């Protein structure tokens, strides 16, 4: 089977890769591009551990074919901070101890960032339901929700 | 000036900065060397039968396939039974015993090629009759997978006969899938001679090492197992990883190439064990005040096709069938039943929750029978002076439940809220509410007494930096940071000076599973022992070198006091190195005081108990059975917490996981024995949207362990799981309201909306 040549933008950098027609974006990120921050929790779009943003839209990268990324702008956990500078959400997750095993954390951060870009002043209920697509088995979610609310308040204050 | 990162301080998880940036490396993130092969399992599609023929020719002919592994390819023992019963084959030889049993592995150039090829097998199995549930197994005369247990004290028949009231009932309690977000995975690298190194997401590296050696037929010294971190474990990676580690190692040695095996989520859920389902029969005798006189309990468990850890799991169910209550006369029996289902295994609480919920059911029965508040019945039956002996004849010496429950009752305004809810429910609305305050008492120690040992290895390098290794594994529970805090405090250095490394069988041998909530109790003490050995040598050196007495040497923050002088820690270490002081030590710890005679059902299996209580309020829609958790207050005992931030996380997460077990998480097998809830699409763990609307969690800050545990802390992994029972009981109260609280709703677990609706309809009919 001939491979497909894709040119896309990942975290602001123009990126080219070759992929099989049946490879998912998650496969390519993890296996070809060594960007292992996105995780495979279920492979069926039910857990959110592989969350990335494509042209501003939150998607499960396990449900998107790598070939569909042509000409798109993709954001992953690897691009969330600026060099050593953490994104405010990342900083708040540290302060609130909003993680345990950490494997759902990248997906949750990507989803939360996308929420705050759409809605800088979400209610707690909006946060809870926005993150309902991201499973966490360790924390019980409380600290995650508090960290997101706290970040939103801070970012509004700074803006 | 004190050091940064001492014990009893809030400290972030040691990997937190890597977690939030996606840089924390899990086993599947390890870069694959060129030539890495991928294995995938082929599973049985029959629940019970004789293997007539297994034709793998199409599998072998599939693109990218390098070969297959079956029972015939095992050079050593075809057994990975963790208790040595020989009932747990890697691959079966003659017969299959559950739908989803691994029959063979395909090894291919890519994971996708292996996965596709695995579906091409032509397996002919002559079906035999199968049994899926424990009651059916008893009726069909199926055997126990391991020896049952009986706990007995007093005269049960006499106690029941003399009781003013007696109630008999049955409760079905569902199992639970671990749903760790990182599934099973093992990655094996072949070495010279018989050597193999396995990277694996296992809670029990030593057992994985021993099992791999056993299956390969080589000494344990040929096998190294490494684990840096897991993406969740919860007991699911205590024994269940052995098969994957063995298959990866077998393939790596056979083809002399690195081999990785990672099942997809569906295969992970279908082929690996879960929490045990139970059916419990109980009879309780009590007086007019609700004081329990006698209890008879019978616990039948769905163990699956092999024993795995079902012996100790069903034992622990009996150990916790008293929860917090004194039974003057008691007899408890278990039946660990063989069934044609996946072999059930460890899961947070390890049978304890299934025992505790039956105790709480009996309390409910008494309360509804007498028209009392269940909390009143709970308090009337707490262990107390003169009534402090458990069914296993251990005395409860450290009971603090009265204070915990009293404080929570006050802070949650339980009484006023309960009254308001009852008033509200009288108005016959569609939405009914319920509130419940339930306690937990949980025994800490492995009941397999020899498991209560741990080792650690501490190196102080000549620049004063410290390398810490211990036998515990990190699965998100914050064990590594807690143990590092112990080490930082022992040497009085900032925590950044202590490097926490991966768990490896090369550094600490013969470790126990990181399980039974024991991680920091055992490994913290072993690490402290290593530190104390090194410090003793350093003190001797200082005394000799300076001509001072031992009590003139003190480790102060970042420095060492030597008589009238003080020097920096790093300089002192440099001097000690130059004077040829050994700066490395292996520490060891074994839990004191514990003993257990299983044949007699007597002893002191637990070093101490951890306590807690939760008050939950729910709203139930009586037209649909749907419900939501409105408010939860928790007060939990972790002794003197080593790290309150980490411990609160364990309490919150444990509570939510317990709530999931009893509400939305339903395992469902069809009549053919196929697990139909085999992915998060069909198996529902709690979501962010399910978090209680109000959720207040506090640690009992006044508590300290009565025993000499590490810094007087208490274990925290499992006990809070059982606080989720308060949600179950609150739902029960809301359901009971439709019949004026005159009848115990006898909800089975999980109380899915469907079950809740059925209970409401039943009570309405009987009203």
HADDOCK unambig.tbl for C-alpha pairs under 7 A between the chains (distance, minus, plus):
assign (segid A and resid 36 and name CA) (segid B and resid 29 and name CA) 5.89 0.50 0.50
assign (segid A and resid 37 and name CA) (segid B and resid 22 and name CA) 3.96 0.50 0.50
assign (segid A and resid 37 and name CA) (segid B and resid 23 and name CA) 6.20 0.50 0.50
assign (segid A and resid 41 and name CA) (segid B and resid 181 and name CA) 5.16 0.50 0.50
assign (segid A and resid 41 and name CA) (segid B and resid 182 and name CA) 5.89 0.50 0.50
assign (segid A and resid 42 and name CA) (segid B and resid 264 and name CA) 6.97 0.50 0.50
assign (segid A and resid 42 and name CA) (segid B and resid 265 and name CA) 5.11 0.50 0.50
assign (segid A and resid 46 and name CA) (segid B and resid 680 and name CA) 5.87 0.50 0.50
assign (segid A and resid 46 and name CA) (segid B and resid 681 and name CA) 5.95 0.50 0.50
assign (segid A and resid 47 and name CA) (segid B and resid 680 and name CA) 6.97 0.50 0.50
assign (segid A and resid 77 and name CA) (segid B and resid 21 and name CA) 6.30 0.50 0.50
assign (segid A and resid 77 and name CA) (segid B and resid 22 and name CA) 6.19 0.50 0.50
assign (segid A and resid 78 and name CA) (segid B and resid 21 and name CA) 6.29 0.50 0.50
assign (segid A and resid 78 and name CA) (segid B and resid 22 and name CA) 6.45 0.50 0.50
assign (segid A and resid 90 and name CA) (segid B and resid 20 and name CA) 5.59 0.50 0.50
assign (segid A and resid 94 and name CA) (segid B and resid 12 and name CA) 6.55 0.50 0.50
assign (segid A and resid 94 and name CA) (segid B and resid 16 and name CA) 6.25 0.50 0.50
assign (segid A and resid 94 and name CA) (segid B and resid 17 and name CA) 6.96 0.50 0.50
assign (segid A and resid 97 and name CA) (segid B and resid 12 and name CA) 5.75 0.50 0.50
assign (segid A and resid 97 and name CA) (segid B and resid 645 and name CA) 6.82 0.50 0.50
assign (segid A and resid 100 and name CA) (segid B and resid 476 and name CA) 4.29 0.50 0.50
assign (segid A and resid 100 and name CA) (segid B and resid 477 and name CA) 6.07 0.50 0.50
assign (segid A and resid 101 and name CA) (segid B and resid 230 and name CA) 6.69 0.50 0.50
assign (segid A and resid 101 and name CA) (segid B and resid 231 and name CA) 5.10 0.50 0.50
assign (segid A and resid 101 and name CA) (segid B and resid 232 and name CA) 5.64 0.50 0.50
assign (segid A and resid 101 and name CA) (segid B and resid 475 and name CA) 5.57 0.50 0.50
assign (segid A and resid 101 and name CA) (segid B and resid 476 and name CA) 3.33 0.50 0.50
assign (segid A and resid 101 and name CA) (segid B and resid 477 and name CA) 6.90 0.50 0.50
assign (segid A and resid 102 and name CA) (segid B and resid 19 and name CA) 5.04 0.50 0.50
assign (segid A and resid 102 and name CA) (segid B and resid 231 and name CA) 6.69 0.50 0.50
assign (segid A and resid 102 and name CA) (segid B and resid 476 and name CA) 6.86 0.50 0.50
assign (segid A and resid 103 and name CA) (segid B and resid 181 and name CA) 6.76 0.50 0.50
assign (segid A and resid 103 and name CA) (segid B and resid 182 and name CA) 6.98 0.50 0.50
assign (segid A and resid 103 and name CA) (segid B and resid 231 and name CA) 5.29 0.50 0.50
assign (segid A and resid 104 and name CA) (segid B and resid 181 and name CA) 6.93 0.50 0.50
assign (segid A and resid 105 and name CA) (segid B and resid 19 and name CA) 6.44 0.50 0.50
assign (segid A and resid 105 and name CA) (segid B and resid 20 and name CA) 6.12 0.50 0.50
assign (segid A and resid 106 and name CA) (segid B and resid 20 and name CA) 6.01 0.50 0.50
assign (segid A and resid 106 and name CA) (segid B and resid 21 and name CA) 6.86 0.50 0.50
assign (segid A and resid 106 and name CA) (segid B and resid 22 and name CA) 5.71 0.50 0.50
assign (segid A and resid 128 and name CA) (segid B and resid 688 and name CA) 5.01 0.50 0.50
assign (segid A and resid 128 and name CA) (segid B and resid 689 and name CA) 4.59 0.50 0.50
assign (segid A and resid 129 and name CA) (segid B and resid 688 and name CA) 6.74 0.50 0.50
assign (segid A and resid 129 and name CA) (segid B and resid 689 and name CA) 5.05 0.50 0.50
assign (segid A and resid 131 and name CA) (segid B and resid 688 and name CA) 6.00 0.50 0.50
assign (segid A and resid 132 and name CA) (segid B and resid 687 and name CA) 5.24 0.50 0.50
assign (segid A and resid 132 and name CA) (segid B and resid 688 and name CA) 5.02 0.50 0.50
assign (segid A and resid 132 and name CA) (segid B and resid 689 and name CA) 5.54 0.50 0.50
assign (segid A and resid 135 and name CA) (segid B and resid 687 and name CA) 6.21 0.50 0.50
assign (segid A and resid 137 and name CA) (segid B and resid 179 and name CA) 6.99 0.50 0.50
assign (segid A and resid 137 and name CA) (segid B and resid 180 and name CA) 6.27 0.50 0.50
assign (segid A and resid 137 and name CA) (segid B and resid 181 and name CA) 6.88 0.50 0.50
assign (segid A and resid 138 and name CA) (segid B and resid 653 and name CA) 5.17 0.50 0.50
assign (segid A and resid 139 and name CA) (segid B and resid 649 and name CA) 5.89 0.50 0.50
assign (segid A and resid 139 and name CA) (segid B and resid 652 and name CA) 6.36 0.50 0.50
assign (segid A and resid 139 and name CA) (segid B and resid 653 and name CA) 4.23 0.50 0.50
assign (segid A and resid 140 and name CA) (segid B and resid 652 and name CA) 5.52 0.50 0.50
assign (segid A and resid 140 and name CA) (segid B and resid 653 and name CA) 4.13 0.50 0.50
assign (segid A and resid 140 and name CA) (segid B and resid 656 and name CA) 5.19 0.50 0.50
assign (segid A and resid 141 and name CA) (segid B and resid 688 and name CA) 5.55 0.50 0.50
assign (segid A and resid 141 and name CA) (segid B and resid 691 and name CA) 6.74 0.50 0.50
assign (segid A and resid 142 and name CA) (segid B and resid 691 and name CA) 6.94 0.50 0.50
